[in-house]
Amino acid sequence: MTDEQTLAYVQAAAVAVGLPLDAAQTARVAVHLQRTAGMAALLDAVPLHDADEPAEIYCPAPYGLAAH
């Protein structure tokens, strides 16, 4: 997204969730959003195969047990 598109997205999202942001806050959020999108693009570009992270690795704790 371009700078203008990102700023427009942040403004629209803030309105949609009822978050009052002034112009400076909106600009800062847009900068951080673009930075985060850039980092995500770098991660997304790494080729991964199904065997790189098998689903069996995820093992949730039984329901109701507190972590110690």
FIZA-190165 format. One record per residue (C-alpha): residue number from 1; residue in three letters; x, y, z. Coordinates in steps of 0.1 Angstrom, whole numbers, padded with zeros to 4 digits. Example, Ala and Ser with C-alpha at 12.3 -4.5 7.8 and 13.67 -1.06 7.14 Angstrom:
# FIZA-190165
+-----+-----+-------+-------+-------+
!   n ! res !     X !     Y !     Z !
+-----+-----+-------+-------+-------+
!   1 ! ALA !  0123 ! -0045 !  0078 !
!   2 ! SER !  0137 ! -0011 !  0071 !
+-----+-----+-------+-------+-------+
***
This chain:
# FIZA-190165
+-----+-----+-------+-------+-------+
!   n ! res !     X !     Y !     Z !
+-----+-----+-------+-------+-------+
!   1 ! MET !  0000 !  0000 !  0000 !
!   2 ! THR !  0011 !  0035 ! -0006 !
!   3 ! ASP !  0015 !  0060 !  0022 !
!   4 ! GLU ! -0018 !  0076 !  0014 !
!   5 ! GLN ! -0036 !  0043 !  0012 !
!   6 ! THR ! -0022 !  0033 !  0046 !
!   7 ! LEU ! -0032 !  0065 !  0062 !
!   8 ! ALA ! -0067 !  0062 !  0047 !
!   9 ! TYR ! -0069 !  0027 !  0060 !
!  10 ! VAL ! -0059 !  0037 !  0095 !
!  11 ! GLN ! -0084 !  0066 !  0095 !
!  12 ! ALA ! -0112 !  0043 !  0084 !
!  13 ! ALA ! -0103 !  0016 !  0108 !
!  14 ! ALA ! -0102 !  0040 !  0137 !
!  15 ! VAL ! -0137 !  0053 !  0128 !
!  16 ! ALA ! -0150 !  0018 !  0124 !
!  17 ! VAL ! -0139 !  0008 !  0160 !
!  18 ! GLY ! -0147 !  0042 !  0175 !
!  19 ! LEU ! -0111 !  0050 !  0183 !
!  20 ! PRO ! -0106 !  0088 !  0184 !
!  21 ! LEU ! -0072 !  0096 !  0169 !
!  22 ! ASP ! -0058 !  0130 !  0161 !
!  23 ! ALA ! -0038 !  0136 !  0129 !
!  24 ! ALA ! -0004 !  0130 !  0146 !
!  25 ! GLN ! -0016 !  0097 !  0162 !
!  26 ! THR ! -0030 !  0085 !  0129 !
!  27 ! ALA !  0002 !  0093 !  0111 !
!  28 ! ARG !  0022 !  0074 !  0137 !
!  29 ! VAL ! -0001 !  0044 !  0135 !
!  30 ! ALA !  0002 !  0044 !  0097 !
!  31 ! VAL !  0040 !  0044 !  0099 !
!  32 ! HIS !  0041 !  0015 !  0123 !
!  33 ! LEU !  0015 ! -0004 !  0102 !
!  34 ! GLN !  0037 !  0000 !  0071 !
!  35 ! ARG !  0068 ! -0011 !  0090 !
!  36 ! THR !  0049 ! -0042 !  0103 !
!  37 ! ALA !  0037 ! -0050 !  0068 !
!  38 ! GLY !  0072 ! -0048 !  0055 !
!  39 ! MET !  0084 ! -0072 !  0082 !
!  40 ! ALA !  0055 ! -0095 !  0074 !
!  41 ! ALA !  0065 ! -0094 !  0037 !
!  42 ! LEU !  0100 ! -0105 !  0045 !
!  43 ! LEU !  0087 ! -0135 !  0065 !
!  44 ! ASP !  0062 ! -0143 !  0038 !
!  45 ! ALA !  0090 ! -0145 !  0012 !
!  46 ! VAL !  0108 ! -0173 !  0031 !
!  47 ! PRO !  0099 ! -0206 !  0013 !
!  48 ! LEU !  0085 ! -0231 !  0038 !
!  49 ! HIS !  0073 ! -0266 !  0031 !
!  50 ! ASP !  0047 ! -0287 !  0050 !
!  51 ! ALA !  0075 ! -0306 !  0067 !
!  52 ! ASP !  0091 ! -0274 !  0081 !
!  53 ! GLU !  0065 ! -0270 !  0108 !
!  54 ! PRO !  0044 ! -0301 !  0113 !
!  55 ! ALA !  0011 ! -0297 !  0130 !
!  56 ! GLU !  0020 ! -0323 !  0156 !
!  57 ! ILE !  0043 ! -0298 !  0173 !
!  58 ! TYR !  0013 ! -0279 !  0187 !
!  59 ! CYS !  0001 ! -0295 !  0219 !
!  60 ! PRO ! -0024 ! -0275 !  0239 !
!  61 ! ALA ! -0026 ! -0279 !  0277 !
!  62 ! PRO ! -0056 ! -0298 !  0289 !
!  63 ! TYR ! -0086 ! -0275 !  0296 !
!  64 ! GLY ! -0088 ! -0262 !  0331 !
!  65 ! LEU ! -0052 ! -0267 !  0342 !
!  66 ! ALA ! -0033 ! -0236 !  0353 !
!  67 ! ALA !  0002 ! -0230 !  0340 !
!  68 ! HIS !  0028 ! -0231 !  0366 !
+-----+-----+-------+-------+-------+
***
